[in-house]
Amino acid sequence: MAEKTIAEALREAIAEEMRRDDRVFCIGEDIGVEGGFGGAFTVTLGLEKEFGNERILDTPISEILIAGAAVGAAMTGMRPIADVQYGDFLFCMMDQLANQAAKMCYMSGGKIKVPMVMRAPVGATTRGAQHAQSLEGFFTHVPGLKVICPATAYDAVGLLRTAVHDDNPVIMFEHKMLYGSKGNRAEKGALSPVGNVPSEYYTIPFGKGAVRREGKDVTIVANLLMMYKALAAAEELSKDGIEAEVIDPRTLVPFDYELVYNSIKKTSRLAIVHEDVERNGWGAELAAKVAEEAIYYLDAPIKRICTKNIPIPFAPVMENFAVPSEDRIVNEIKEMFKQ
């Protein structure tokens, strides 16, 4: 075991996959500049020294180029790990990701594979409306894409390895406040969780969530930074005799519905917490599936605790109002017990 931040864990996992397979390469903006940051959040820092700039491939500031090159390379047998500096810029890549990468295998009758990983930082960090969104809901809507959300160093390594080995395009969302980046790339107020990563090689299968805290009164399903806020809220709720079970889905497509169903059989209540906006977020899909397949386990309506349906404000006080907080999670879950 070794203790690593998520940024360190991702960096070492990427390097290991590149050593194992010559087809794996990285492509993105400022990911291999000598003396640079190693991408926006230090994940590729120093990798160009070992692999050179032919495999740590810097691009112009052109997200459409990054996506097009990655999709094309994957279709010809390479296994690119692409890097977009902010998840908001995935909108510049929508044709390549949603209309090309996601459909090629289907349209070719399985003859063409697109084994690529698109890494995207998300989350509000006082950067304003165009650098703060959580866009998981957009991509869970696209058949042909897999969507993963590691919130720990252990999961970041295991899920990245699975993504690199997968023959399908994978969108990997990473929260800016969880990287644990150091120096002038550190995020103000970041949690920077450090986790144990085994030295032996392991992978984490897609579609398997994790119970982060056991409880008997309410199930909270939360991803990325919100998982940590849900854990903090659960500790506060326990002071009032409410024991919350916290589930980290880890992957959104495919999703571990059985884990949630088994939990609500025990707790009879479900709250879904995510930083994506409430309207048509991934929590809405989970709520719909529970309503269709497991509604009789519930003793109260499903609660969604999400970002308000507004652009993320720039002013910190307004950003904090828009995005779910620990206090808001506590208060809204307490309301579930008054019904």
C-alpha positions as a Python dict, from the first residue, in 0.01 Angstrom:
ca = {
    (1, 'M'): (0, 0, 0),
    (2, 'A'): (106, 358, -66),
    (3, 'E'): (-77, 677, 25),
    (4, 'K'): (-153, 893, -278),
    (5, 'T'): (-368, 1187, -376),
    (6, 'I'): (-603, 1133, -668),
    (7, 'A'): (-377, 1337, -897),
    (8, 'E'): (-74, 1127, -798),
    (9, 'A'): (-269, 803, -832),
    (10, 'L'): (-393, 894, -1180),
    (11, 'R'): (-45, 1000, -1291),
    (12, 'E'): (110, 670, -1185),
    (13, 'A'): (-176, 465, -1331),
    (14, 'I'): (-144, 642, -1667),
    (15, 'A'): (233, 586, -1670),
    (16, 'E'): (186, 219, -1586),
    (17, 'E'): (-64, 167, -1868),
    (18, 'M'): (169, 342, -2112),
    (19, 'R'): (454, 113, -2009),
    (20, 'R'): (233, -195, -2049),
    (21, 'D'): (95, -103, -2391),
    (22, 'D'): (263, 107, -2661),
    (23, 'R'): (-79, 190, -2806),
    (24, 'V'): (-168, 401, -2501),
    (25, 'F'): (-87, 771, -2531),
    (26, 'C'): (-208, 1100, -2382),
    (27, 'I'): (-336, 1398, -2576),
    (28, 'G'): (-445, 1739, -2447),
    (29, 'E'): (-356, 2100, -2384),
    (30, 'D'): (-38, 2177, -2185),
    (31, 'I'): (-3, 1819, -2064),
    (32, 'G'): (364, 1778, -2151),
    (33, 'V'): (514, 2127, -2150),
    (34, 'E'): (859, 2127, -1991),
    (35, 'G'): (834, 2324, -1667),
    (36, 'G'): (455, 2335, -1701),
    (37, 'F'): (176, 2219, -1474),
    (38, 'G'): (113, 1878, -1630),
    (39, 'G'): (-234, 1969, -1752),
    (40, 'A'): (-473, 2195, -1564),
    (41, 'F'): (-447, 1988, -1243),
    (42, 'T'): (-97, 1826, -1253),
    (43, 'V'): (-213, 1476, -1349),
    (44, 'T'): (40, 1438, -1633),
    (45, 'L'): (318, 1631, -1462),
    (46, 'G'): (660, 1504, -1573),
    (47, 'L'): (533, 1218, -1790),
    (48, 'E'): (692, 1369, -2101),
    (49, 'K'): (1035, 1303, -1947),
    (50, 'E'): (976, 927, -1966),
    (51, 'F'): (755, 898, -2272),
    (52, 'G'): (849, 1197, -2483),
    (53, 'N'): (619, 1438, -2662),
    (54, 'E'): (513, 1181, -2921),
    (55, 'R'): (314, 996, -2651),
    (56, 'I'): (242, 1291, -2419),
    (57, 'L'): (103, 1493, -2705),
    (58, 'D'): (38, 1864, -2658),
    (59, 'T'): (-224, 2027, -2876),
    (60, 'P'): (-326, 2382, -2958),
    (61, 'I'): (-618, 2527, -2761),
    (62, 'S'): (-871, 2337, -2969),
    (63, 'E'): (-1099, 2088, -2797),
    (64, 'I'): (-1252, 1985, -3128),
    (65, 'L'): (-902, 1883, -3240),
    (66, 'I'): (-836, 1683, -2922),
    (67, 'A'): (-1159, 1487, -2954),
    (68, 'G'): (-1128, 1431, -3328),
    (69, 'A'): (-769, 1309, -3303),
    (70, 'A'): (-854, 1082, -3010),
    (71, 'V'): (-1157, 927, -3182),
    (72, 'G'): (-966, 875, -3505),
    (73, 'A'): (-667, 722, -3328),
    (74, 'A'): (-892, 487, -3131),
    (75, 'M'): (-1069, 373, -3447),
    (76, 'T'): (-734, 276, -3597),
    (77, 'G'): (-627, 67, -3297),
    (78, 'M'): (-463, 310, -3057),
    (79, 'R'): (-585, 363, -2698),
    (80, 'P'): (-577, 738, -2632),
    (81, 'I'): (-628, 901, -2293),
    (82, 'A'): (-751, 1248, -2382),
    (83, 'D'): (-751, 1541, -2142),
    (84, 'V'): (-989, 1839, -2148),
    (85, 'Q'): (-882, 2116, -1911),
    (86, 'Y'): (-1234, 2189, -1787),
    (87, 'G'): (-1535, 1966, -1830),
    (88, 'D'): (-1736, 2264, -1960),
    (89, 'F'): (-1532, 2244, -2282),
    (90, 'L'): (-1677, 1901, -2358),
    (91, 'F'): (-1952, 2095, -2535),
    (92, 'C'): (-1691, 2183, -2800),
    (93, 'M'): (-1645, 1807, -2855),
    (94, 'M'): (-2009, 1699, -2869),
    (95, 'D'): (-2018, 1589, -3232),
    (96, 'Q'): (-1706, 1374, -3200),
    (97, 'L'): (-1812, 1221, -2867),
    (98, 'A'): (-2189, 1184, -2901),
    (99, 'N'): (-2229, 1150, -3278),
    (100, 'Q'): (-1909, 968, -3374),
    (101, 'A'): (-1736, 782, -3090),
    (102, 'A'): (-2062, 665, -2932),
    (103, 'K'): (-2208, 532, -3259),
    (104, 'M'): (-1920, 382, -3456),
    (105, 'C'): (-1938, 32, -3305),
    (106, 'Y'): (-2314, 14, -3359),
    (107, 'M'): (-2305, 156, -3713),
    (108, 'S'): (-2027, -81, -3820),
    (109, 'G'): (-2195, -390, -3681),
    (110, 'G'): (-1919, -426, -3421),
    (111, 'K'): (-1632, -410, -3672),
    (112, 'I'): (-1504, -73, -3550),
    (113, 'K'): (-1408, -19, -3184),
    (114, 'V'): (-1339, 317, -3020),
    (115, 'P'): (-1122, 239, -2714),
    (116, 'M'): (-1064, 589, -2582),
    (117, 'V'): (-1083, 763, -2244),
    (118, 'M'): (-1183, 1129, -2215),
    (119, 'R'): (-1083, 1274, -1876),
    (120, 'A'): (-1278, 1583, -1766),
    (121, 'P'): (-1248, 1791, -1445),
    (122, 'V'): (-1584, 1913, -1313),
    (123, 'G'): (-1727, 2104, -1020),
    (124, 'A'): (-1775, 2457, -891),
    (125, 'T'): (-1458, 2628, -770),
    (126, 'T'): (-1539, 3003, -792),
    (127, 'R'): (-1442, 3017, -1160),
    (128, 'G'): (-1780, 3129, -1292),
    (129, 'A'): (-2047, 2979, -1513),
    (130, 'Q'): (-1824, 2854, -1798),
    (131, 'H'): (-1567, 2675, -1579),
    (132, 'A'): (-1783, 2523, -1306),
    (133, 'Q'): (-2039, 2281, -1443),
    (134, 'S'): (-2091, 1914, -1362),
    (135, 'L'): (-2204, 1758, -1689),
    (136, 'E'): (-2252, 1392, -1605),
    (137, 'G'): (-2621, 1402, -1696),
    (138, 'F'): (-2553, 1503, -2057),
    (139, 'F'): (-2336, 1200, -2123),
    (140, 'T'): (-2540, 940, -1938),
    (141, 'H'): (-2805, 1026, -2198),
    (142, 'V'): (-2589, 909, -2492),
    (143, 'P'): (-2609, 538, -2581),
    (144, 'G'): (-2264, 400, -2654),
    (145, 'L'): (-2073, 602, -2395),
    (146, 'K'): (-1968, 474, -2053),
    (147, 'V'): (-1954, 730, -1771),
    (148, 'I'): (-1739, 693, -1459),
    (149, 'C'): (-1683, 917, -1153),
    (150, 'P'): (-1399, 812, -919),
    (151, 'A'): (-1398, 990, -583),
    (152, 'T'): (-1100, 816, -418),
    (153, 'A'): (-742, 745, -519),
    (154, 'Y'): (-812, 370, -508),
    (155, 'D'): (-1109, 405, -742),
    (156, 'A'): (-927, 647, -972),
    (157, 'V'): (-660, 385, -1041),
    (158, 'G'): (-891, 85, -1072),
    (159, 'L'): (-1149, 258, -1289),
    (160, 'L'): (-890, 421, -1514),
    (161, 'R'): (-731, 83, -1584),
    (162, 'T'): (-1069, -67, -1668),
    (163, 'A'): (-1143, 229, -1896),
    (164, 'V'): (-813, 197, -2082),
    (165, 'H'): (-877, -174, -2143),
    (166, 'D'): (-1238, -120, -2255),
    (167, 'D'): (-1312, -123, -2628),
    (168, 'N'): (-1579, 145, -2583),
    (169, 'P'): (-1543, 521, -2534),
    (170, 'V'): (-1539, 618, -2165),
    (171, 'I'): (-1596, 964, -2017),
    (172, 'M'): (-1414, 993, -1685),
    (173, 'F'): (-1533, 1279, -1464),
    (174, 'E'): (-1296, 1397, -1190),
    (175, 'H'): (-1379, 1667, -934),
    (176, 'K'): (-1138, 1960, -915),
    (177, 'M'): (-1172, 1976, -536),
    (178, 'L'): (-1056, 1616, -493),
    (179, 'Y'): (-731, 1603, -693),
    (180, 'G'): (-503, 1694, -407),
    (181, 'S'): (-284, 1894, -647),
    (182, 'K'): (-3, 2086, -483),
    (183, 'G'): (168, 2420, -525),
    (184, 'N'): (5, 2688, -739),
    (185, 'R'): (-242, 2435, -884),
    (186, 'A'): (-397, 2355, -546),
    (187, 'E'): (-765, 2445, -522),
    (188, 'K'): (-868, 2679, -239),
    (189, 'G'): (-1089, 2484, 1),
    (190, 'A'): (-1017, 2148, -162),
    (191, 'L'): (-1066, 1832, 40),
    (192, 'S'): (-755, 1671, -112),
    (193, 'P'): (-833, 1320, 12),
    (194, 'V'): (-535, 1086, 39),
    (195, 'G'): (-602, 716, -1),
    (196, 'N'): (-419, 386, 7),
    (197, 'V'): (-341, 238, -334),
    (198, 'P'): (-220, -125, -345),
    (199, 'S'): (112, -193, -512),
    (200, 'E'): (-30, -498, -690),
    (201, 'Y'): (-220, -450, -1015),
    (202, 'Y'): (-600, -436, -981),
    (203, 'T'): (-901, -312, -1172),
    (204, 'I'): (-1252, -212, -1067),
    (205, 'P'): (-1538, -339, -1284),
    (206, 'F'): (-1784, -87, -1420),
    (207, 'G'): (-2134, -106, -1274),
    (208, 'K'): (-2028, -180, -915),
    (209, 'G'): (-2097, 88, -657),
    (210, 'A'): (-1961, 104, -303),
    (211, 'V'): (-2125, 149, 36),
    (212, 'R'): (-1916, 419, 205),
    (213, 'R'): (-2118, 422, 528),
    (214, 'E'): (-2375, 175, 655),
    (215, 'G'): (-2704, 290, 803),
    (216, 'K'): (-3062, 183, 862),
    (217, 'D'): (-3282, 492, 827),
    (218, 'V'): (-3215, 656, 489),
    (219, 'T'): (-3007, 578, 181),
    (220, 'I'): (-2801, 863, 33),
    (221, 'V'): (-2660, 809, -318),
    (222, 'A'): (-2393, 1069, -400),
    (223, 'N'): (-2095, 1093, -634),
    (224, 'L'): (-1762, 1277, -646),
    (225, 'L'): (-1737, 1571, -400),
    (226, 'M'): (-2099, 1526, -296),
    (227, 'M'): (-2015, 1180, -162),
    (228, 'Y'): (-1785, 1344, 95),
    (229, 'K'): (-2049, 1605, 180),
    (230, 'A'): (-2302, 1324, 221),
    (231, 'L'): (-2067, 1143, 460),
    (232, 'A'): (-2024, 1459, 667),
    (233, 'A'): (-2401, 1511, 666),
    (234, 'A'): (-2454, 1151, 775),
    (235, 'E'): (-2235, 1206, 1079),
    (236, 'E'): (-2437, 1515, 1170),
    (237, 'L'): (-2766, 1331, 1120),
    (238, 'S'): (-2651, 1054, 1351),
    (239, 'K'): (-2647, 1305, 1636),
    (240, 'D'): (-3026, 1323, 1594),
    (241, 'G'): (-3064, 947, 1577),
    (242, 'I'): (-3085, 923, 1196),
    (243, 'E'): (-2839, 667, 1061),
    (244, 'A'): (-2776, 724, 691),
    (245, 'E'): (-2632, 469, 451),
    (246, 'V'): (-2410, 643, 192),
    (247, 'I'): (-2358, 485, -149),
    (248, 'D'): (-2098, 600, -401),
    (249, 'P'): (-2213, 474, -744),
    (250, 'R'): (-1859, 513, -888),
    (251, 'T'): (-1993, 452, -1240),
    (252, 'L'): (-2307, 611, -1380),
    (253, 'V'): (-2317, 408, -1703),
    (254, 'P'): (-2345, 123, -1625),
    (255, 'F'): (-2517, 187, -1290),
    (256, 'D'): (-2541, -47, -991),
    (257, 'Y'): (-2917, -33, -936),
    (258, 'E'): (-2921, -353, -731),
    (259, 'L'): (-2696, -197, -468),
    (260, 'V'): (-2944, 89, -428),
    (261, 'Y'): (-3247, -140, -424),
    (262, 'N'): (-3094, -361, -157),
    (263, 'S'): (-3016, -55, 53),
    (264, 'I'): (-3364, 97, 35),
    (265, 'K'): (-3515, -240, 128),
    (266, 'K'): (-3344, -178, 462),
    (267, 'T'): (-3382, 199, 500),
    (268, 'S'): (-3716, 270, 324),
    (269, 'R'): (-3598, 618, 221),
    (270, 'L'): (-3385, 748, -66),
    (271, 'A'): (-3203, 1078, -114),
    (272, 'I'): (-2991, 1148, -422),
    (273, 'V'): (-2720, 1413, -403),
    (274, 'H'): (-2525, 1543, -702),
    (275, 'E'): (-2358, 1863, -819),
    (276, 'D'): (-2512, 1836, -1164),
    (277, 'V'): (-2823, 2054, -1185),
    (278, 'E'): (-3148, 1899, -1065),
    (279, 'R'): (-3341, 1907, -1393),
    (280, 'N'): (-3274, 1587, -1591),
    (281, 'G'): (-2959, 1510, -1391),
    (282, 'W'): (-2849, 1150, -1341),
    (283, 'G'): (-3043, 1153, -1014),
    (284, 'A'): (-3367, 1193, -1208),
    (285, 'E'): (-3294, 870, -1395),
    (286, 'L'): (-3217, 689, -1071),
    (287, 'A'): (-3538, 821, -917),
    (288, 'A'): (-3736, 703, -1219),
    (289, 'K'): (-3583, 355, -1206),
    (290, 'V'): (-3659, 324, -835),
    (291, 'A'): (-4017, 441, -900),
    (292, 'E'): (-4054, 175, -1171),
    (293, 'E'): (-3884, -118, -1002),
    (294, 'A'): (-3860, -60, -626),
    (295, 'I'): (-4126, 192, -524),
    (296, 'Y'): (-4287, -38, -267),
    (297, 'Y'): (-3971, -42, -58),
    (298, 'L'): (-4015, 330, 15),
    (299, 'D'): (-4203, 494, 303),
    (300, 'A'): (-4146, 851, 180),
    (301, 'P'): (-4107, 1033, -154),
    (302, 'I'): (-3761, 1028, -314),
    (303, 'K'): (-3561, 1341, -238),
    (304, 'R'): (-3320, 1497, -492),
    (305, 'I'): (-3065, 1738, -343),
    (306, 'C'): (-2887, 1894, -638),
    (307, 'T'): (-2747, 2217, -777),
    (308, 'K'): (-3013, 2476, -852),
    (309, 'N'): (-3134, 2504, -1212),
    (310, 'I'): (-2926, 2814, -1279),
    (311, 'P'): (-2583, 2887, -1430),
    (312, 'I'): (-2316, 2857, -1161),
    (313, 'P'): (-2267, 3208, -1015),
    (314, 'F'): (-1922, 3363, -988),
    (315, 'A'): (-1973, 3525, -647),
    (316, 'P'): (-1866, 3272, -381),
    (317, 'V'): (-2169, 3335, -160),
    (318, 'M'): (-2401, 3270, -454),
    (319, 'E'): (-2205, 2964, -568),
    (320, 'N'): (-2240, 2823, -218),
    (321, 'F'): (-2615, 2886, -236),
    (322, 'A'): (-2651, 2709, -571),
    (323, 'V'): (-2445, 2399, -495),
    (324, 'P'): (-2557, 2148, -228),
    (325, 'S'): (-2393, 2203, 109),
    (326, 'E'): (-2360, 1975, 409),
    (327, 'D'): (-2621, 2181, 595),
    (328, 'R'): (-2865, 2164, 306),
    (329, 'I'): (-2827, 1786, 284),
    (330, 'V'): (-2888, 1754, 659),
    (331, 'N'): (-3194, 1979, 657),
    (332, 'E'): (-3358, 1824, 350),
    (333, 'I'): (-3311, 1471, 480),
    (334, 'K'): (-3459, 1569, 817),
    (335, 'E'): (-3765, 1688, 625),
    (336, 'M'): (-3810, 1336, 488),
    (337, 'F'): (-3887, 1214, 839),
    (338, 'K'): (-4164, 1468, 893),
    (339, 'Q'): (-4382, 1322, 617),
}
